[in-house]
Amino acid sequence: MNYRIRHLNRYSYTQPVSLCHNLACLLPRDTLNQQVISSRLVIQPYVELVTERLDVFGNRLSQFSVEELHSELSVVAESVVEVRAAKNPTTPEIAWDALSGIPAKTQLFLRPSPYIPPASEAMRQYAALSFTPGRPILDAVTELNQRMFDEFTYDGHFTDVDTPVEIAFTERRGVCQDFAHVMLAMCRAQGLACRYVSGYLETEPPPGMPKLMGADASHAWVSVFLPGAGWVDFDPTNGLLPSERHVTLAWGRDYGDVVPLKGLMTGGSQHQLVVQVDVTPAE
């Protein structure tokens, strides 16, 4: 399936900004199941030079500066991406508590990170209901993913980007970013390497298919390294394994590694942010 993606970030300032330096993580990456056909940034005020580089995770970062007086900054990412359904994961019947020899390149995803501190005792006990002794690792992670979908409530007004993961867990409430952080904390507590994935969902699903939670904005889910299968994605917000309706943008340890747009500015005072995401099948 080919998708056309438009992701707008528009900042309006109460006072003019004379200079701003920005770093955007808005251009999707190629993966085993995804190929980027085209992608570009459209920036207003007009910017003559945009440089691109890869970060330590292989994500595409765009850097640019606006060096003229402006009261609004608009950054639109326009992309066309081909997404293929991932194969159903198959792993040897390895018990999660018998894992050994985690590859060195995944070690970074085992550790706590700025948005995901070590799991609390309550979170460990919650995860332990799925991670019973000797249980195959794929079964354990799949059940945890489903339990979170069944027992947590999607609420776009309860949390913000800085809400601690423990609050989202205790209240069983939040958005996709919160659910991903909670699941990552619990999986890391079991010794599993896992990463935060940012991306998109098809805005309007095909007839007869349900609209998934998180489809009206950028989405987030979890990828867990399973020996014998590699990285396998799980979407606790929707209780499923991501398919061709999920478009991957970037991944890292947590949200802080894949912030869509951040930077420094001179002036501006207060600001208002408008974000709009549209993902539609491309003809």
C-alpha positions as protocol buffer text, in pm:
chain_id: "A"
residue {
  index: 1
  type: MET
  ca { x: 0 y: 0 z: 0 }
}
residue {
  index: 2
  type: ASN
  ca { x: 126 y: 347 z: -91 }
}
residue {
  index: 3
  type: TYR
  ca { x: 43 y: 637 z: 139 }
}
residue {
  index: 4
  type: ARG
  ca { x: 62 y: 1011 z: 96 }
}
residue {
  index: 5
  type: ILE
  ca { x: 148 y: 1182 z: 427 }
}
residue {
  index: 6
  type: ARG
  ca { x: 118 y: 1547 z: 518 }
}
residue {
  index: 7
  type: HIS
  ca { x: 238 y: 1650 z: 866 }
}
residue {
  index: 8
  type: LEU
  ca { x: 204 y: 2019 z: 958 }
}
residue {
  index: 9
  type: ASN
  ca { x: 367 y: 2191 z: 1257 }
}
residue {
  index: 10
  type: ARG
  ca { x: 277 y: 2561 z: 1280 }
}
residue {
  index: 11
  type: TYR
  ca { x: 401 y: 2791 z: 1557 }
}
residue {
  index: 12
  type: SER
  ca { x: 236 y: 3132 z: 1608 }
}
residue {
  index: 13
  type: TYR
  ca { x: 420 y: 3376 z: 1835 }
}
residue {
  index: 14
  type: THR
  ca { x: 286 y: 3665 z: 2043 }
}
residue {
  index: 15
  type: GLN
  ca { x: 606 y: 3861 z: 1972 }
}
residue {
  index: 16
  type: PRO
  ca { x: 821 y: 3851 z: 1656 }
}
residue {
  index: 17
  type: VAL
  ca { x: 1111 y: 3607 z: 1638 }
}
residue {
  index: 18
  type: SER
  ca { x: 1432 y: 3747 z: 1490 }
}
residue {
  index: 19
  type: LEU
  ca { x: 1629 y: 3420 z: 1469 }
}
residue {
  index: 20
  type: CYS
  ca { x: 1561 y: 3050 z: 1521 }
}
residue {
  index: 21
  type: HIS
  ca { x: 1765 y: 2733 z: 1474 }
}
residue {
  index: 22
  type: ASN
  ca { x: 1560 y: 2416 z: 1425 }
}
residue {
  index: 23
  type: LEU
  ca { x: 1602 y: 2040 z: 1413 }
}
residue {
  index: 24
  type: ALA
  ca { x: 1322 y: 1837 z: 1255 }
}
residue {
  index: 25
  type: CYS
  ca { x: 1257 y: 1464 z: 1267 }
}
residue {
  index: 26
  type: LEU
  ca { x: 976 y: 1460 z: 1011 }
}
residue {
  index: 27
  type: LEU
  ca { x: 1106 y: 1264 z: 712 }
}
residue {
  index: 28
  type: PRO
  ca { x: 1029 y: 889 z: 722 }
}
residue {
  index: 29
  type: ARG
  ca { x: 1298 y: 625 z: 700 }
}
residue {
  index: 30
  type: ASP
  ca { x: 1331 y: 307 z: 496 }
}
residue {
  index: 31
  type: THR
  ca { x: 1276 y: -19 z: 685 }
}
residue {
  index: 32
  type: LEU
  ca { x: 1249 y: -388 z: 596 }
}
residue {
  index: 33
  type: ASN
  ca { x: 878 y: -338 z: 524 }
}
residue {
  index: 34
  type: GLN
  ca { x: 877 y: 21 z: 404 }
}
residue {
  index: 35
  type: GLN
  ca { x: 1028 y: 226 z: 122 }
}
residue {
  index: 36
  type: VAL
  ca { x: 1022 y: 605 z: 103 }
}
residue {
  index: 37
  type: ILE
  ca { x: 929 y: 705 z: -252 }
}
residue {
  index: 38
  type: SER
  ca { x: 956 y: 1080 z: -198 }
}
residue {
  index: 39
  type: SER
  ca { x: 979 y: 1322 z: 93 }
}
residue {
  index: 40
  type: ARG
  ca { x: 1039 y: 1693 z: 144 }
}
residue {
  index: 41
  type: LEU
  ca { x: 996 y: 1979 z: 389 }
}
residue {
  index: 42
  type: VAL
  ca { x: 804 y: 2294 z: 297 }
}
residue {
  index: 43
  type: ILE
  ca { x: 904 y: 2575 z: 532 }
}
residue {
  index: 44
  type: GLN
  ca { x: 759 y: 2924 z: 572 }
}
residue {
  index: 45
  type: PRO
  ca { x: 923 y: 3174 z: 599 }
}
residue {
  index: 46
  type: TYR
  ca { x: 1125 y: 3046 z: 308 }
}
residue {
  index: 47
  type: VAL
  ca { x: 1455 y: 2881 z: 404 }
}
residue {
  index: 48
  type: GLU
  ca { x: 1727 y: 2855 z: 142 }
}
residue {
  index: 49
  type: LEU
  ca { x: 1940 y: 2587 z: 307 }
}
residue {
  index: 50
  type: VAL
  ca { x: 1818 y: 2268 z: 477 }
}
residue {
  index: 51
  type: THR
  ca { x: 2082 y: 2011 z: 568 }
}
residue {
  index: 52
  type: GLU
  ca { x: 2006 y: 1647 z: 640 }
}
residue {
  index: 53
  type: ARG
  ca { x: 2197 y: 1390 z: 843 }
}
residue {
  index: 54
  type: LEU
  ca { x: 2137 y: 1057 z: 1014 }
}
residue {
  index: 55
  type: ASP
  ca { x: 2136 y: 1031 z: 1391 }
}
residue {
  index: 56
  type: VAL
  ca { x: 2281 y: 742 z: 1594 }
}
residue {
  index: 57
  type: PHE
  ca { x: 1961 y: 541 z: 1535 }
}
residue {
  index: 58
  type: GLY
  ca { x: 1959 y: 595 z: 1158 }
}
residue {
  index: 59
  type: ASN
  ca { x: 1673 y: 850 z: 1165 }
}
residue {
  index: 60
  type: ARG
  ca { x: 1668 y: 1136 z: 916 }
}
residue {
  index: 61
  type: LEU
  ca { x: 1720 y: 1473 z: 1083 }
}
residue {
  index: 62
  type: SER
  ca { x: 1676 y: 1805 z: 900 }
}
residue {
  index: 63
  type: GLN
  ca { x: 1848 y: 2118 z: 1027 }
}
residue {
  index: 64
  type: PHE
  ca { x: 1761 y: 2473 z: 922 }
}
residue {
  index: 65
  type: SER
  ca { x: 1760 y: 2832 z: 1047 }
}
residue {
  index: 66
  type: VAL
  ca { x: 1522 y: 3123 z: 990 }
}
residue {
  index: 67
  type: GLU
  ca { x: 1721 y: 3447 z: 998 }
}
residue {
  index: 68
  type: GLU
  ca { x: 1447 y: 3700 z: 933 }
}
residue {
  index: 69
  type: LEU
  ca { x: 1181 y: 3858 z: 1152 }
}
residue {
  index: 70
  type: HIS
  ca { x: 872 y: 3638 z: 1164 }
}
residue {
  index: 71
  type: SER
  ca { x: 563 y: 3588 z: 1379 }
}
residue {
  index: 72
  type: GLU
  ca { x: 476 y: 3241 z: 1247 }
}
residue {
  index: 73
  type: LEU
  ca { x: 679 y: 2934 z: 1153 }
}
residue {
  index: 74
  type: SER
  ca { x: 521 y: 2663 z: 939 }
}
residue {
  index: 75
  type: VAL
  ca { x: 696 y: 2333 z: 869 }
}
residue {
  index: 76
  type: VAL
  ca { x: 514 y: 2081 z: 650 }
}
residue {
  index: 77
  type: ALA
  ca { x: 653 y: 1735 z: 578 }
}
residue {
  index: 78
  type: GLU
  ca { x: 513 y: 1582 z: 258 }
}
residue {
  index: 79
  type: SER
  ca { x: 598 y: 1219 z: 186 }
}
residue {
  index: 80
  type: VAL
  ca { x: 490 y: 923 z: -23 }
}
residue {
  index: 81
  type: VAL
  ca { x: 571 y: 587 z: 135 }
}
residue {
  index: 82
  type: GLU
  ca { x: 516 y: 227 z: 28 }
}
residue {
  index: 83
  type: VAL
  ca { x: 434 y: -1 z: 321 }
}
residue {
  index: 84
  type: ARG
  ca { x: 425 y: -380 z: 304 }
}
residue {
  index: 85
  type: ALA
  ca { x: 264 y: -600 z: 568 }
}
residue {
  index: 86
  type: ALA
  ca { x: 519 y: -754 z: 804 }
}
residue {
  index: 87
  type: LYS
  ca { x: 540 y: -1130 z: 817 }
}
residue {
  index: 88
  type: ASN
  ca { x: 391 y: -1295 z: 1123 }
}
residue {
  index: 89
  type: PRO
  ca { x: 674 y: -1329 z: 1375 }
}
residue {
  index: 90
  type: THR
  ca { x: 802 y: -1677 z: 1435 }
}
residue {
  index: 91
  type: THR
  ca { x: 1048 y: -1744 z: 1714 }
}
residue {
  index: 92
  type: PRO
  ca { x: 1194 y: -2054 z: 1870 }
}
residue {
  index: 93
  type: GLU
  ca { x: 1006 y: -2149 z: 2187 }
}
residue {
  index: 94
  type: ILE
  ca { x: 1254 y: -1952 z: 2397 }
}
residue {
  index: 95
  type: ALA
  ca { x: 1138 y: -1870 z: 2747 }
}
residue {
  index: 96
  type: TRP
  ca { x: 1169 y: -1501 z: 2825 }
}
residue {
  index: 97
  type: ASP
  ca { x: 1356 y: -1580 z: 3149 }
}
residue {
  index: 98
  type: ALA
  ca { x: 1609 y: -1799 z: 2965 }
}
residue {
  index: 99
  type: LEU
  ca { x: 1735 y: -1527 z: 2730 }
}
residue {
  index: 100
  type: SER
  ca { x: 2108 y: -1483 z: 2699 }
}
residue {
  index: 101
  type: GLY
  ca { x: 2356 y: -1322 z: 2466 }
}
residue {
  index: 102
  type: ILE
  ca { x: 2164 y: -1005 z: 2380 }
}
residue {
  index: 103
  type: PRO
  ca { x: 2346 y: -853 z: 2075 }
}
residue {
  index: 104
  type: ALA
  ca { x: 2572 y: -561 z: 2163 }
}
residue {
  index: 105
  type: LYS
  ca { x: 2396 y: -329 z: 1917 }
}
residue {
  index: 106
  type: THR
  ca { x: 2071 y: -363 z: 2113 }
}
residue {
  index: 107
  type: GLN
  ca { x: 2222 y: -293 z: 2454 }
}
residue {
  index: 108
  type: LEU
  ca { x: 2129 y: 75 z: 2433 }
}
residue {
  index: 109
  type: PHE
  ca { x: 1761 y: -22 z: 2432 }
}
residue {
  index: 110
  type: LEU
  ca { x: 1790 y: -220 z: 2756 }
}
residue {
  index: 111
  type: ARG
  ca { x: 1868 y: 79 z: 2976 }
}
residue {
  index: 112
  type: PRO
  ca { x: 1645 y: 344 z: 3133 }
}
residue {
  index: 113
  type: SER
  ca { x: 1619 y: 666 z: 2934 }
}
residue {
  index: 114
  type: PRO
  ca { x: 1514 y: 1026 z: 3011 }
}
residue {
  index: 115
  type: TYR
  ca { x: 1141 y: 966 z: 2960 }
}
residue {
  index: 116
  type: ILE
  ca { x: 1148 y: 606 z: 3086 }
}
residue {
  index: 117
  type: PRO
  ca { x: 1303 y: 561 z: 3431 }
}
residue {
  index: 118
  type: PRO
  ca { x: 1333 y: 214 z: 3587 }
}
residue {
  index: 119
  type: ALA
  ca { x: 994 y: 49 z: 3631 }
}
residue {
  index: 120
  type: SER
  ca { x: 830 y: 80 z: 3971 }
}
residue {
  index: 121
  type: GLU
  ca { x: 743 y: -225 z: 4177 }
}
residue {
  index: 122
  type: ALA
  ca { x: 378 y: -186 z: 4079 }
}
residue {
  index: 123
  type: MET
  ca { x: 471 y: -189 z: 3708 }
}
residue {
  index: 124
  type: ARG
  ca { x: 690 y: -497 z: 3760 }
}
residue {
  index: 125
  type: GLN
  ca { x: 404 y: -678 z: 3929 }
}
residue {
  index: 126
  type: TYR
  ca { x: 167 y: -586 z: 3646 }
}
residue {
  index: 127
  type: ALA
  ca { x: 410 y: -721 z: 3386 }
}
residue {
  index: 128
  type: ALA
  ca { x: 473 y: -1035 z: 3592 }
}
residue {
  index: 129
  type: LEU
  ca { x: 117 y: -1152 z: 3523 }
}
residue {
  index: 130
  type: SER
  ca { x: 219 y: -1198 z: 3158 }
}
residue {
  index: 131
  type: PHE
  ca { x: 585 y: -1286 z: 3213 }
}
residue {
  index: 132
  type: THR
  ca { x: 530 y: -1607 z: 3407 }
}
residue {
  index: 133
  type: PRO
  ca { x: 827 y: -1842 z: 3455 }
}
residue {
  index: 134
  type: GLY
  ca { x: 915 y: -2041 z: 3144 }
}
residue {
  index: 135
  type: ARG
  ca { x: 663 y: -1871 z: 2915 }
}
residue {
  index: 136
  type: PRO
  ca { x: 772 y: -1824 z: 2550 }
}
residue {
  index: 137
  type: ILE
  ca { x: 883 y: -1468 z: 2496 }
}
residue {
  index: 138
  type: LEU
  ca { x: 651 y: -1393 z: 2203 }
}
residue {
  index: 139
  type: ASP
  ca { x: 348 y: -1514 z: 2399 }
}
residue {
  index: 140
  type: ALA
  ca { x: 443 y: -1303 z: 2701 }
}
residue {
  index: 141
  type: VAL
  ca { x: 490 y: -977 z: 2508 }
}
residue {
  index: 142
  type: THR
  ca { x: 177 y: -1034 z: 2298 }
}
residue {
  index: 143
  type: GLU
  ca { x: -36 y: -1083 z: 2609 }
}
residue {
  index: 144
  type: LEU
  ca { x: 107 y: -772 z: 2778 }
}
residue {
  index: 145
  type: ASN
  ca { x: 26 y: -574 z: 2464 }
}
residue {
  index: 146
  type: GLN
  ca { x: -333 y: -701 z: 2467 }
}
residue {
  index: 147
  type: ARG
  ca { x: -381 y: -647 z: 2841 }
}
residue {
  index: 148
  type: MET
  ca { x: -278 y: -283 z: 2809 }
}
residue {
  index: 149
  type: PHE
  ca { x: -530 y: -237 z: 2528 }
}
residue {
  index: 150
  type: ASP
  ca { x: -805 y: -397 z: 2736 }
}
residue {
  index: 151
  type: GLU
  ca { x: -728 y: -220 z: 3065 }
}
residue {
  index: 152
  type: PHE
  ca { x: -601 y: 128 z: 2967 }
}
residue {
  index: 153
  type: THR
  ca { x: -821 y: 414 z: 2842 }
}
residue {
  index: 154
  type: TYR
  ca { x: -722 y: 639 z: 2553 }
}
residue {
  index: 155
  type: ASP
  ca { x: -767 y: 997 z: 2671 }
}
residue {
  index: 156
  type: GLY
  ca { x: -619 y: 1282 z: 2471 }
}
residue {
  index: 157
  type: HIS
  ca { x: -677 y: 1536 z: 2750 }
}
residue {
  index: 158
  type: PHE
  ca { x: -532 y: 1354 z: 3051 }
}
residue {
  index: 159
  type: THR
  ca { x: -157 y: 1377 z: 2982 }
}
residue {
  index: 160
  type: ASP
  ca { x: 91 y: 1597 z: 2802 }
}
residue {
  index: 161
  type: VAL
  ca { x: 438 y: 1535 z: 2665 }
}
residue {
  index: 162
  type: ASP
  ca { x: 599 y: 1572 z: 3011 }
}
residue {
  index: 163
  type: THR
  ca { x: 359 y: 1355 z: 3214 }
}
residue {
  index: 164
  type: PRO
  ca { x: 564 y: 1097 z: 3409 }
}
residue {
  index: 165
  type: VAL
  ca { x: 524 y: 740 z: 3293 }
}
residue {
  index: 166
  type: GLU
  ca { x: 423 y: 631 z: 3644 }
}
residue {
  index: 167
  type: ILE
  ca { x: 115 y: 858 z: 3640 }
}
residue {
  index: 168
  type: ALA
  ca { x: -5 y: 717 z: 3308 }
}
residue {
  index: 169
  type: PHE
  ca { x: 44 y: 366 z: 3446 }
}
residue {
  index: 170
  type: THR
  ca { x: -125 y: 431 z: 3782 }
}
residue {
  index: 171
  type: GLU
  ca { x: -428 y: 594 z: 3622 }
}
residue {
  index: 172
  type: ARG
  ca { x: -434 y: 350 z: 3327 }
}
residue {
  index: 173
  type: ARG
  ca { x: -500 y: 649 z: 3104 }
}
residue {
  index: 174
  type: GLY
  ca { x: -323 y: 856 z: 2839 }
}
residue {
  index: 175
  type: VAL
  ca { x: -233 y: 859 z: 2469 }
}
residue {
  index: 176
  type: CYS
  ca { x: -19 y: 641 z: 2246 }
}
residue {
  index: 177
  type: GLN
  ca { x: 304 y: 804 z: 2365 }
}
residue {
  index: 178
  type: ASP
  ca { x: 216 y: 719 z: 2726 }
}
residue {
  index: 179
  type: PHE
  ca { x: 118 y: 360 z: 2646 }
}
residue {
  index: 180
  type: ALA
  ca { x: 441 y: 306 z: 2454 }
}
residue {
  index: 181
  type: HIS
  ca { x: 651 y: 445 z: 2740 }
}
residue {
  index: 182
  type: VAL
  ca { x: 468 y: 228 z: 2995 }
}
residue {
  index: 183
  type: MET
  ca { x: 512 y: -88 z: 2790 }
}
residue {
  index: 184
  type: LEU
  ca { x: 878 y: -9 z: 2726 }
}
residue {
  index: 185
  type: ALA
  ca { x: 942 y: 35 z: 3099 }
}
residue {
  index: 186
  type: MET
  ca { x: 780 y: -299 z: 3180 }
}
residue {
  index: 187
  type: CYS
  ca { x: 959 y: -489 z: 2902 }
}
residue {
  index: 188
  type: ARG
  ca { x: 1297 y: -342 z: 2993 }
}
residue {
  index: 189
  type: ALA
  ca { x: 1234 y: -448 z: 3352 }
}
residue {
  index: 190
  type: GLN
  ca { x: 1217 y: -807 z: 3219 }
}
residue {
  index: 191
  type: GLY
  ca { x: 1554 y: -769 z: 3050 }
}
residue {
  index: 192
  type: LEU
  ca { x: 1417 y: -716 z: 2698 }
}
residue {
  index: 193
  type: ALA
  ca { x: 1573 y: -472 z: 2450 }
}
residue {
  index: 194
  type: CYS
  ca { x: 1294 y: -255 z: 2312 }
}
residue {
  index: 195
  type: ARG
  ca { x: 1261 y: 78 z: 2136 }
}
residue {
  index: 196
  type: TYR
  ca { x: 1010 y: 359 z: 2092 }
}
residue {
  index: 197
  type: VAL
  ca { x: 871 y: 391 z: 1738 }
}
residue {
  index: 198
  type: SER
  ca { x: 706 y: 706 z: 1606 }
}
residue {
  index: 199
  type: GLY
  ca { x: 497 y: 711 z: 1293 }
}
residue {
  index: 200
  type: TYR
  ca { x: 149 y: 741 z: 1152 }
}
residue {
  index: 201
  type: LEU
  ca { x: -174 y: 550 z: 1098 }
}
residue {
  index: 202
  type: GLU
  ca { x: -401 y: 562 z: 797 }
}
residue {
  index: 203
  type: THR
  ca { x: -641 y: 848 z: 870 }
}
residue {
  index: 204
  type: GLU
  ca { x: -946 y: 698 z: 697 }
}
residue {
  index: 205
  type: PRO
  ca { x: -943 y: 317 z: 690 }
}
residue {
  index: 206
  type: PRO
  ca { x: -1087 y: 107 z: 407 }
}
residue {
  index: 207
  type: PRO
  ca { x: -1464 y: 40 z: 423 }
}
residue {
  index: 208
  type: GLY
  ca { x: -1551 y: -212 z: 689 }
}
residue {
  index: 209
  type: MET
  ca { x: -1227 y: -166 z: 885 }
}
residue {
  index: 210
  type: PRO
  ca { x: -1226 y: 22 z: 1218 }
}
residue {
  index: 211
  type: LYS
  ca { x: -1051 y: 353 z: 1261 }
}
residue {
  index: 212
  type: LEU
  ca { x: -754 y: 299 z: 1494 }
}
residue {
  index: 213
  type: MET
  ca { x: -688 y: 512 z: 1800 }
}
residue {
  index: 214
  type: GLY
  ca { x: -423 y: 773 z: 1732 }
}
residue {
  index: 215
  type: ALA
  ca { x: -497 y: 806 z: 1361 }
}
residue {
  index: 216
  type: ASP
  ca { x: -561 y: 1181 z: 1377 }
}
residue {
  index: 217
  type: ALA
  ca { x: -208 y: 1268 z: 1489 }
}
residue {
  index: 218
  type: SER
  ca { x: 135 y: 1118 z: 1487 }
}
residue {
  index: 219
  type: HIS
  ca { x: 131 y: 774 z: 1648 }
}
residue {
  index: 220
  type: ALA
  ca { x: 370 y: 572 z: 1865 }
}
residue {
  index: 221
  type: TRP
  ca { x: 423 y: 206 z: 1938 }
}
residue {
  index: 222
  type: VAL
  ca { x: 687 y: -38 z: 2065 }
}
residue {
  index: 223
  type: SER
  ca { x: 941 y: -264 z: 1898 }
}
residue {
  index: 224
  type: VAL
  ca { x: 1088 y: -553 z: 2097 }
}
residue {
  index: 225
  type: PHE
  ca { x: 1397 y: -754 z: 2003 }
}
residue {
  index: 226
  type: LEU
  ca { x: 1302 y: -1123 z: 2000 }
}
residue {
  index: 227
  type: PRO
  ca { x: 1584 y: -1375 z: 1947 }
}
residue {
  index: 228
  type: GLY
  ca { x: 1520 y: -1571 z: 1631 }
}
residue {
  index: 229
  type: ALA
  ca { x: 1278 y: -1312 z: 1490 }
}
residue {
  index: 230
  type: GLY
  ca { x: 1460 y: -979 z: 1528 }
}
residue {
  index: 231
  type: TRP
  ca { x: 1265 y: -662 z: 1597 }
}
residue {
  index: 232
  type: VAL
  ca { x: 889 y: -718 z: 1629 }
}
residue {
  index: 233
  type: ASP
  ca { x: 645 y: -426 z: 1661 }
}
residue {
  index: 234
  type: PHE
  ca { x: 355 y: -409 z: 1909 }
}
residue {
  index: 235
  type: ASP
  ca { x: 85 y: -141 z: 1932 }
}
residue {
  index: 236
  type: PRO
  ca { x: -58 y: -135 z: 2288 }
}
residue {
  index: 237
  type: THR
  ca { x: -290 y: 157 z: 2202 }
}
residue {
  index: 238
  type: ASN
  ca { x: -481 y: -67 z: 1960 }
}
residue {
  index: 239
  type: GLY
  ca { x: -394 y: -412 z: 2095 }
}
residue {
  index: 240
  type: LEU
  ca { x: -239 y: -544 z: 1775 }
}
residue {
  index: 241
  type: LEU
  ca { x: 83 y: -601 z: 1585 }
}
residue {
  index: 242
  type: PRO
  ca { x: 138 y: -314 z: 1340 }
}
residue {
  index: 243
  type: SER
  ca { x: 55 y: -392 z: 979 }
}
residue {
  index: 244
  type: GLU
  ca { x: 57 y: -211 z: 646 }
}
residue {
  index: 245
  type: ARG
  ca { x: -161 y: 61 z: 804 }
}
residue {
  index: 246
  type: HIS
  ca { x: 131 y: 173 z: 1022 }
}
residue {
  index: 247
  type: VAL
  ca { x: 388 y: 405 z: 864 }
}
residue {
  index: 248
  type: THR
  ca { x: 722 y: 425 z: 1048 }
}
residue {
  index: 249
  type: LEU
  ca { x: 882 y: 766 z: 1087 }
}
residue {
  index: 250
  type: ALA
  ca { x: 1170 y: 712 z: 1332 }
}
residue {
  index: 251
  type: TRP
  ca { x: 1275 y: 520 z: 1643 }
}
residue {
  index: 252
  type: GLY
  ca { x: 1484 y: 570 z: 1956 }
}
residue {
  index: 253
  type: ARG
  ca { x: 1496 y: 501 z: 2329 }
}
residue {
  index: 254
  type: ASP
  ca { x: 1189 y: 715 z: 2398 }
}
residue {
  index: 255
  type: TYR
  ca { x: 998 y: 1017 z: 2265 }
}
residue {
  index: 256
  type: GLY
  ca { x: 1287 y: 1249 z: 2342 }
}
residue {
  index: 257
  type: ASP
  ca { x: 1496 y: 1089 z: 2066 }
}
residue {
  index: 258
  type: VAL
  ca { x: 1233 y: 1149 z: 1795 }
}
residue {
  index: 259
  type: VAL
  ca { x: 1077 y: 1489 z: 1876 }
}
residue {
  index: 260
  type: PRO
  ca { x: 919 y: 1612 z: 1549 }
}
residue {
  index: 261
  type: LEU
  ca { x: 1049 y: 1969 z: 1575 }
}
residue {
  index: 262
  type: LYS
  ca { x: 1267 y: 2142 z: 1832 }
}
residue {
  index: 263
  type: GLY
  ca { x: 1506 y: 2434 z: 1842 }
}
residue {
  index: 264
  type: LEU
  ca { x: 1624 y: 2764 z: 1987 }
}
residue {
  index: 265
  type: MET
  ca { x: 1491 y: 3110 z: 1910 }
}
residue {
  index: 266
  type: THR
  ca { x: 1546 y: 3475 z: 1989 }
}
residue {
  index: 267
  type: GLY
  ca { x: 1225 y: 3659 z: 2081 }
}
residue {
  index: 268
  type: GLY
  ca { x: 879 y: 3512 z: 2038 }
}
residue {
  index: 269
  type: SER
  ca { x: 759 y: 3530 z: 2400 }
}
residue {
  index: 270
  type: GLN
  ca { x: 458 y: 3292 z: 2417 }
}
residue {
  index: 271
  type: HIS
  ca { x: 359 y: 3063 z: 2131 }
}
residue {
  index: 272
  type: GLN
  ca { x: 73 y: 2847 z: 2012 }
}
residue {
  index: 273
  type: LEU
  ca { x: 132 y: 2519 z: 1826 }
}
residue {
  index: 274
  type: VAL
  ca { x: -102 y: 2367 z: 1570 }
}
residue {
  index: 275
  type: VAL
  ca { x: -34 y: 2013 z: 1448 }
}
residue {
  index: 276
  type: GLN
  ca { x: -224 y: 1847 z: 1163 }
}
residue {
  index: 277
  type: VAL
  ca { x: -160 y: 1500 z: 1023 }
}
residue {
  index: 278
  type: ASP
  ca { x: -324 y: 1343 z: 720 }
}
residue {
  index: 279
  type: VAL
  ca { x: -242 y: 995 z: 588 }
}
residue {
  index: 280
  type: THR
  ca { x: -429 y: 883 z: 278 }
}
residue {
  index: 281
  type: PRO
  ca { x: -379 y: 612 z: 15 }
}
residue {
  index: 282
  type: ALA
  ca { x: -178 y: 742 z: -278 }
}
residue {
  index: 283
  type: GLU
  ca { x: -315 y: 678 z: -625 }
}
